[in-house]
Amino acid sequence: MKTSLNWLKEYVSITESPQELAALLSGIGFNIESVEIPADDAVIDVEVTSNRGDCLSHIGVAREIAAATGRELNLPKVKFEPVKKDINSMVSVEIADAKLCGRYTARIIEGVKVGSSPEWMVKRLEAVGLRSVNNVVDATNYAMMETGQPPHAFDYNKIRDGKIIVRLAKKDEKIVSIDGTNCALQPDMLAITDPTGPIAVAGVMGGLETEVGISTTTILLEEASFNPVVTRKTSRALNLPSEAAYRFGRGVDIEQIDWASQRTAQLIVQVAGGKIVEGVVDVYPAKAEINRMVAMRPARVKKVLGIEIPQQTIFEILRGLCFSPQKPENDKILCTIPTWRNDITREIDLIEEVGRIYGYDKLTLTQKINIEVAPVDRRQQLVARTGGFLNSCGFYESITPGFNTEAIAKLITPNAIDTHLAVRDENSKTANMLRSTLIGSLLEVFSRNVHAGTKNIKLYELASVFAKTAEGKHTENSSLAAVCDADFRIIRGAVEGMIRNLSPSANITFEPTEIFWANTGAKIIVNGNQFGVAGVIKDQILSTLDIKIANVCAAEINFDMVLGLQAEQIKAKPLPKFPSIVRDLSLIVDEPVQWSKIQEVVSTKAPAELETLNFVGIYRGKPIPAGKKSVTLSLCFRDEDGTLKHEIVDGWQKDIVAAITSALGAELRVV
């Protein structure tokens, strides 16, 4: 925001040099981009943050100077002799949506003579980077740079029936802006129209057809408030930046619109002659809350800023900012927030105002600071260990949004859609369901990797999942899920290893169960409690997600339950002194026989010297008969007191095979 020093002096007394004034503004929180000193003036370029739209004007900057120095702010006196006419018979205004246009005022000025602007106005506009167009347009630009409220002047005689309609644009509507840009309006853009169509892009730029020109004699003066978000989007979409859009995009003071309209009309008459028609058409559908109250505790000021500021000084600062502080009650100062300060909503905002006006340079400094380093809590430690272990297994972490689409929810869970928690999101009406499982999100990422040609995909995610209870409440827990394009043993090994990495003595079993998303599934049982599920993804799900891979496995566990496992210290033990003997057996069993049954039989018959029992693989096909399968297992025997002999192991093996044959009808497969 470029500000002219001579211009500022009209509103507040300034005794400082340009450099001193720049330092003063910098001291109260405004970064200074540059200070230029042309002939007979100085121009200070003040950086205004997006939440301080009130400072995008000379009056706004002058108000800050007055607050910082304790000087009086002098606003322009608005006075004119109106023409007594019924303005409502000359112009009418209709607002289609109050959320997009909060207020719209229209004034009529008759008998203007369009021509050149006076030298003083041209110089001031040029000082702040605006070129002179004609006296009417220059007066509106001058008013905008003075008050921060962008007006627009239409040639009244070019508006059909004097009727202004503020509405969303219709499909295929077009307008040529005053800078000659052909604008194809979209249905989400706000337009100013008359009964024949668009005459301006609301808050951005006027149209060429109703532009004020040399033949104009009657002005329709617009002062309004437009939705900031819609204005910004429209300006970007049309590639149509303007000083007006810049200000509307940050919000204007809706309560000062009528005063700004009077001031603009006064300036137009001052430089272009004419008479202002008495009255104004003021459409204000949803009047804003004027008296916003925010309380502040003086004790909190000291706690936040770290310094003692006298209460009288606090009152003076708040009064200088036009916050109308009232005497403290219950140790609170109650402030009435002026309508131009939309950024003040909380106590901390008031404390910040007190701090910056009092002076950041007065905040105490110490030679050293003490930082207390908090130790990493157990959850953080276990999350890090879990991630490290899964990385070592070849799994990569995925971070996905916390929402699913209805399609994914239906694909992965059997629950009805209305049993899922969902949010109302106008920007995304499909992906608005809070996840009850992470597997759907991981499969979407998996699918994208498959289509990109990635091989050996192993993914995991640790995040929250949500469920809706029968009472309508919700539950939330941390979930750990993984997917991979590998044999089920890979994901089982990763889950078992991850849990044992945190709790080495945990008893982990996988028990067969039905899972909605799995061809074959298992419950993950840890120390007798179900922690989660694992399985092979259904072919139908893979087909729907266009995943052309035969074997995709997934697992998901309640990570909060993992965190609840008792912490254990890993104990080291010496390496075995004596060698082991390993025997691999291939058993032909009936198709329904499960690995858990084989484990159970072996464990009942195995000697103490059986160190491990491992699953090796399954084979189906010739020469195995139909309805049967060949299961290969590996037995590792070791005696801690001496070297085993093969004759002894032969006997143990014989007993184990006999037990399996008797219990499960197995047959030892020989080549």
Secondary structure, DSSP 8 states (H G I E B T S, - for coil): -EEEHHHHTTTB---S-HHHHHHHHHHTT--EEEEE--TT--EEEE---TT-GGGSSHHHHHHHHHHHHT--B---------B---GGGT-EEEES-TTTEEEEEEEEEES-------HHHHHHHHHTT-----HHHHHHHHHHHHHS--EEEEEGGGSGGGEEEEEE--TT-EEEBTTS-EEE--TTSEEEEETTEEEEETTTEEBSTT---TT--EEEEEEEEE-HHHHHHHHHHTT---HHHHHHTT---GGGHHHHHHHHHHHHHHHH--EEBSS-EEE-SS-----EEEEE-HHHHHHHHSS---HHHHHHHHHHTT---B--SSS-EEEEE-TT-TT--SHHHHHHHHHHHH-GGGS---S----------HHHHHHHHHHHHHHHTT-EE----SEE-HHHHHHH--S-GGGS-B---SS-SSS-EE-S-SHHHHHHHHHHHHHTT--S-EEEEEEEEEEE-TTS-EEEEEEEEEEESS-HHHHHHHHHHHHHHH-TT--EEEEEE--TTEEEEEEEEETTEEEEEEEEE-HHHHHHTT---S--EEEEEEHHHHHTS-----------SS--EEEEEEEEEETT--HHHHHHHHHHH--TTEEEEEEEEEE-STTS-TTEEEEEEEEEE--TTS---HHHHHHHHHHHHHHHHHHH--EE---
